[in-house]
Amino acid sequence: MVELFFFHDYIVIIMCLIVVLIVYIMLITLISSKYYKNLVEGTMIETVWSLIPAVFLVFLVVPSLVTLYVNEYPDSAPVET
């Protein structure tokens, strides 16, 4: 059971790092005043391609946190998400 907790912690850290990296790259791209003309043409599709994986990561983190909480405190009432 301890291995499950370590594995969960490891996965959550990786997912958080991916989300932070995506947000950082998007903010730098949007804030930057210098841009390459041909790079700006596909900005909308690149933004969508970046946001969709970030949303999927959030949807993966929430159930895994609930599962971890339920496994840690089995006597408590079920948690609704």
Residue frames as a rotation matrix with the C-alpha (Angstrom) as fourth column:
MET 1
0.565 0.825 0.000 0.00
0.825 -0.565 0.000 0.00
0.000 0.000 -1.000 0.00
VAL 2
0.334 -0.529 -0.780 2.89
0.208 -0.766 0.608 2.35
-0.920 -0.365 -0.146 0.69
GLU 3
-0.682 -0.605 0.412 4.11
0.496 0.032 0.868 1.84
-0.538 0.796 0.278 -2.86
LEU 4
0.030 0.793 0.609 0.72
0.979 -0.145 0.141 3.02
0.200 0.592 -0.781 -4.12
PHE 5
0.785 0.240 -0.572 1.10
0.440 -0.865 0.241 6.27
-0.437 -0.441 -0.784 -2.21
PHE 6
-0.148 -0.919 -0.364 4.61
0.103 -0.381 0.919 6.83
-0.984 0.099 0.152 -3.55
PHE 7
-0.623 -0.020 0.782 3.47
0.759 0.225 0.610 6.08
-0.188 0.974 -0.125 -7.09
HIS 8
0.455 0.870 0.188 0.56
0.886 -0.463 -0.002 8.47
0.085 0.168 -0.982 -6.73
ASP 9
0.576 -0.309 -0.757 2.80
0.202 -0.844 0.498 11.23
-0.792 -0.439 -0.423 -5.39
TYR 10
-0.520 -0.840 0.154 5.21
0.297 -0.009 0.955 10.69
-0.801 0.542 0.254 -8.27
ILE 11
-0.373 0.460 0.806 2.46
0.924 0.103 0.368 10.86
0.086 0.882 -0.463 -10.91
VAL 12
0.704 0.671 -0.232 0.87
0.698 -0.714 0.053 13.96
-0.130 -0.199 -0.971 -9.39
ILE 13
0.193 -0.719 -0.668 4.23
0.109 -0.661 0.743 15.74
-0.975 -0.216 -0.049 -9.31
ILE 14
-0.731 -0.465 0.500 4.83
0.502 0.130 0.855 14.91
-0.463 0.876 0.138 -12.97
MET 15
0.013 0.826 0.563 1.36
0.977 -0.131 0.169 16.09
0.214 0.548 -0.809 -13.96
CYS 16
0.736 0.226 -0.638 1.78
0.464 -0.855 0.232 19.33
-0.493 -0.466 -0.734 -12.03
LEU 17
-0.246 -0.906 -0.343 5.13
0.143 -0.384 0.912 19.98
-0.959 0.176 0.224 -13.69
ILE 18
-0.628 0.082 0.774 3.59
0.774 0.176 0.609 19.44
-0.086 0.981 -0.174 -17.12
VAL 19
0.477 0.871 0.118 0.75
0.872 -0.486 0.063 21.84
0.113 0.073 -0.991 -16.37
VAL 20
0.532 -0.353 -0.770 3.16
0.234 -0.813 0.534 24.48
-0.814 -0.464 -0.350 -15.05
LEU 21
-0.580 -0.797 0.166 5.36
0.337 -0.050 0.940 24.11
-0.741 0.601 0.298 -18.13
ILE 22
-0.310 0.547 0.778 2.40
0.936 0.029 0.352 24.48
0.170 0.836 -0.521 -20.50
VAL 23
0.741 0.613 -0.274 1.09
0.661 -0.737 0.143 27.55
-0.114 -0.287 -0.951 -18.67
TYR 24
0.177 -0.771 -0.611 4.56
0.203 -0.579 0.790 29.10
-0.963 -0.264 0.054 -18.57
ILE 25
-0.722 -0.467 0.511 5.13
0.552 0.058 0.832 28.60
-0.418 0.883 0.216 -22.31
MET 26
0.049 0.824 0.564 1.69
0.958 -0.199 0.208 29.98
0.284 0.530 -0.799 -23.13
LEU 27
0.761 0.233 -0.606 2.16
0.486 -0.823 0.294 33.06
-0.430 -0.518 -0.740 -20.97
ILE 28
-0.213 -0.915 -0.343 5.61
0.215 -0.386 0.897 33.78
-0.953 0.117 0.278 -22.38
THR 29
-0.647 0.008 0.763 4.24
0.757 0.129 0.641 33.42
-0.093 0.992 -0.090 -25.90
LEU 30
0.353 0.892 0.282 1.28
0.893 -0.411 0.185 35.72
0.281 0.186 -0.941 -25.24
ILE 31
0.735 -0.081 -0.674 3.23
0.377 -0.777 0.504 38.37
-0.564 -0.624 -0.540 -23.31
SER 32
-0.251 -0.959 0.134 6.27
0.648 -0.064 0.759 38.52
-0.719 0.277 0.637 -25.57
SER 33
0.468 0.388 -0.794 6.33
-0.213 -0.822 -0.528 41.62
-0.858 0.416 -0.302 -27.78
LYS 34
-0.395 -0.648 -0.651 8.79
-0.853 -0.002 0.521 40.09
-0.340 0.761 -0.552 -30.23
TYR 35
0.293 0.524 0.800 7.32
-0.111 0.849 -0.516 37.53
-0.950 0.063 0.307 -32.58
TYR 36
-0.853 -0.514 0.089 8.09
-0.047 0.245 0.969 35.78
-0.519 0.822 -0.233 -35.80
LYS 37
-0.427 0.744 -0.515 5.49
-0.880 -0.473 0.045 36.51
-0.210 0.472 0.856 -38.50
ASN 38
-0.249 0.324 -0.913 5.04
-0.554 0.726 0.409 32.91
0.795 0.607 -0.002 -39.66
LEU 39
-0.899 -0.116 -0.421 4.88
0.255 0.645 -0.721 31.65
0.355 -0.755 -0.551 -36.07
VAL 40
-0.799 0.598 -0.058 1.85
-0.329 -0.516 -0.791 33.79
-0.503 -0.613 0.610 -35.20
GLU 41
-0.529 0.628 -0.570 -0.36
-0.754 -0.040 0.656 32.44
0.389 0.777 0.495 -38.00
GLY 42
-0.118 0.480 -0.869 -1.25
0.064 0.877 0.476 29.20
0.991 0.001 -0.134 -36.17
THR 43
-0.810 -0.291 0.510 -1.59
-0.425 -0.308 -0.851 30.68
0.404 -0.906 0.126 -32.70
MET 44
0.050 0.920 0.389 -5.20
-0.996 0.017 0.088 29.60
0.074 -0.391 0.917 -32.14
ILE 45
0.695 0.214 -0.686 -4.63
-0.305 0.952 -0.012 25.96
0.651 0.218 0.727 -33.03
GLU 46
-0.336 -0.882 -0.330 -1.45
0.125 0.305 -0.944 25.86
0.934 -0.358 0.008 -30.96
THR 47
-0.625 0.188 0.758 -3.32
-0.742 -0.445 -0.502 27.31
0.243 -0.875 0.418 -28.01
VAL 48
0.503 0.864 0.017 -6.04
-0.848 0.489 0.205 24.68
0.169 -0.117 0.979 -28.33
TRP 49
0.467 -0.399 -0.789 -3.44
-0.002 0.892 -0.453 21.91
0.884 0.213 0.415 -28.68
SER 50
-0.665 -0.740 0.098 -1.85
-0.064 -0.074 -0.995 23.13
0.744 -0.668 0.002 -25.46
LEU 51
-0.438 0.561 0.703 -5.04
-0.891 -0.377 -0.253 23.61
0.123 -0.737 0.665 -23.45
ILE 52
0.514 0.705 -0.489 -6.61
-0.639 0.695 0.330 20.24
0.572 0.144 0.807 -24.22
PRO 53
0.011 -0.536 -0.844 -3.77
0.332 0.798 -0.502 18.17
0.943 -0.275 0.186 -22.62
ALA 54
-0.867 -0.317 0.385 -3.73
-0.207 -0.474 -0.856 20.54
0.454 -0.821 0.346 -19.64
VAL 55
-0.050 0.934 0.354 -7.46
-0.976 -0.121 0.181 20.01
0.212 -0.337 0.917 -19.10
PHE 56
0.536 0.196 -0.821 -7.00
-0.203 0.974 0.100 16.24
0.820 0.113 0.562 -19.39
LEU 57
-0.501 -0.791 -0.350 -4.27
0.240 0.261 -0.935 16.39
0.831 -0.553 0.059 -16.76
VAL 58
-0.700 0.320 0.638 -6.57
-0.689 -0.535 -0.488 18.24
0.185 -0.782 0.595 -14.36
PHE 59
0.394 0.910 -0.133 -9.28
-0.855 0.415 0.311 15.63
0.338 -0.009 0.941 -14.94
LEU 60
0.273 -0.373 -0.887 -6.77
0.132 0.928 -0.349 12.92
0.953 -0.021 0.302 -14.07
VAL 61
-0.738 -0.648 0.188 -5.49
-0.053 -0.222 -0.974 14.61
0.672 -0.729 0.129 -10.91
VAL 62
-0.300 0.679 0.670 -8.86
-0.909 -0.416 0.014 15.15
0.288 -0.605 0.742 -9.21
PRO 63
0.722 0.622 -0.304 -10.04
-0.491 0.770 0.409 11.50
0.488 -0.146 0.860 -9.21
SER 64
0.124 -0.733 -0.668 -6.65
0.355 0.662 -0.660 10.23
0.927 -0.155 0.343 -8.17
LEU 65
-0.755 -0.338 0.562 -6.60
-0.341 -0.531 -0.776 12.62
0.561 -0.777 0.285 -5.19
VAL 66
0.169 0.893 0.418 -10.08
-0.954 0.042 0.296 11.45
0.246 -0.449 0.859 -4.17
THR 67
0.675 0.032 -0.737 -8.97
-0.081 0.996 -0.031 7.82
0.733 0.080 0.675 -4.45
LEU 68
-0.400 -0.897 -0.189 -5.93
0.221 0.106 -0.970 8.50
0.890 -0.430 0.155 -2.32
TYR 69
-0.575 0.245 0.781 -8.04
-0.740 -0.562 -0.369 10.20
0.349 -0.790 0.504 0.33
VAL 70
0.532 0.847 -0.011 -10.57
-0.782 0.496 0.377 7.36
0.325 -0.191 0.926 0.43
ASN 71
0.458 -0.437 -0.774 -7.80
0.197 0.899 -0.391 4.77
0.867 0.027 0.498 0.71
GLU 72
-0.620 -0.753 0.220 -6.11
-0.017 -0.267 -0.964 6.69
0.784 -0.601 0.152 3.51
TYR 73
-0.792 0.443 0.421 -9.29
-0.550 -0.217 -0.807 7.11
-0.266 -0.870 0.415 5.59
PRO 74
-0.821 0.454 -0.345 -11.50
0.046 0.657 0.753 4.09
0.568 0.602 -0.560 4.79
ASP 75
-0.562 0.624 -0.542 -13.81
0.816 0.313 -0.486 4.63
-0.133 -0.716 -0.685 7.78
SER 76
-0.685 0.298 -0.664 -14.89
-0.125 -0.947 -0.295 8.10
-0.717 -0.119 0.686 6.67
ALA 77
0.388 0.914 0.119 -17.92
0.114 0.081 -0.990 8.80
-0.915 0.397 -0.073 4.49
PRO 78
0.014 -0.357 0.934 -17.50
0.961 0.262 0.086 8.59
-0.275 0.897 0.347 0.72
VAL 79
-0.440 -0.278 -0.854 -16.31
0.097 -0.960 0.263 11.77
-0.893 0.032 0.449 -0.94
GLU 80
0.530 0.663 0.529 -18.45
0.672 0.052 -0.739 13.20
-0.517 0.747 -0.418 -3.73
THR 81
-0.613 -0.768 -0.187 -16.72
0.439 -0.527 0.728 14.91
-0.657 0.364 0.660 -6.64
